[in-house]
Amino acid sequence: MAKDEQAYLDLCRRVLENGTKKDDRTNTGTYSVFGHQMRFDLQDGFPLLTTKKVPFRLVASELLWFIKGDTNIRYLLQNNNNIWNEWAFKKWVESADYTGPDMADFGNRSQNDPVFKEKYQEQMAIFKDRILQDDGFAQTYGDLGNVYGKQWRDWKTSNDKTIDQLKDVIHSIQNKPDSRRHIVSAWNPEDVPHMALPPCHTLFQFYVADGKLSCQLYQRSADIFLGVPFNIASYALLTYLIAHECNLKPGEFIHTLGDAHIYTNHVEQVETQLGRETRSLPDLIINKEKQSIFNIEMTDLELENYHPHPSIKAPIAV
């Protein structure tokens, strides 16, 4: 139970104590290490952090968005999920169609300037409403390019055919469980320049043994405070769902990180989290009447016995 979460807390300590100070794309600055691995035994409970509240609803709706092959934030907003808004919003405010107040560097300015923050919130509200109400606007500014869902479900080949990697890997697990090729890749070099954010979680592989399904994720870039707790829960959920479809038990989730970093404006929040005691992990309940991962909806997932410490807010680096 707590030992799995301890692996995450140990990562936080390692980076705070031994991380290298580095500049980054967002101009925020990070403390970073290269190469780290965590293991989570899914038989011990669902690995949703308890030292701060992590909203399972957001984790699940984002994953279902990926599974559907969707790349437009409209579905997320329809499910009151705002975690991808900033990248789509940036596309709009930097376009010739945008006529509102200057929103340059809004990620940092909205944290330090109360007047700017109010303007930012007003423009974001306008943006979200237009995504939900205006089909043309949503098509132009809500789409994030060929991000995760596109690569998982509709990878375009050189001869203009497509590959449904997720469907294929489930078929492979069911029919060739001992294969070493149960792999899905989100990193498509040809598409990277056209994505709002190139995939951070780039490749995952499944492994079947003793009636259990395990998953290992390679993540090239890992925002430890905000992103990694979501990534752990998301790929654990994916493993549970595919195990459910394949009549297997969930085994391990192994999380391998490349550049693992704490943003300089997250240090105080991480230290607060490290001062808290871990609690028992929750249980995930999947609707047994739904077998296929492609038919699962939010109402088919239920989290029980989740009693975390309060959430800790921090700015997102865009």
Sequence and secondary structure as in RCSB ss.txt:
>XXXX:A:sequence
MAKDEQAYLDLCRRVLENGTKKDDRTNTGTYSVFGHQMRFDLQDGFPLLTTKKVPFRLVASELLWFIKGDTNIRY
LLQNNNNIWNEWAFKKWVESADYTGPDMADFGNRSQNDPVFKEKYQEQMAIFKDRILQDDGFAQTYGDLGNVYGK
QWRDWKTSNDKTIDQLKDVIHSIQNKPDSRRHIVSAWNPEDVPHMALPPCHTLFQFYVADGKLSCQLYQRSADIF
LGVPFNIASYALLTYLIAHECNLKPGEFIHTLGDAHIYTNHVEQVETQLGRETRSLPDLIINKEKQSIFNIEMTD
LELENYHPHPSIKAPIAV
>XXXX:A:secstr
 HHHHHHHHHHHHHHHHH EEE  TTSS EEEEEEEEEEEEGGG     SSS   HHHHHHHHHHHHTT  BTHH
HHHTT  TTHHHHHHHHHTSTT  SS  TTHHHHHHH HHHHHHHHHHHHHHHHHHHH HHHIIIIIB  S HHH
HHH EE TTS EE HHHHHHHHHHH TT S  EEE   TTTGGGSSS  SEEEEEEEEETTEEEEEEEEEEEETT
THHHHHHHHHHHHHHHHHHHTT EEEEEEEEEEEEEEEGGGHHHHHHHHTS      EEEE TT   GGG  GGG
EEEES             
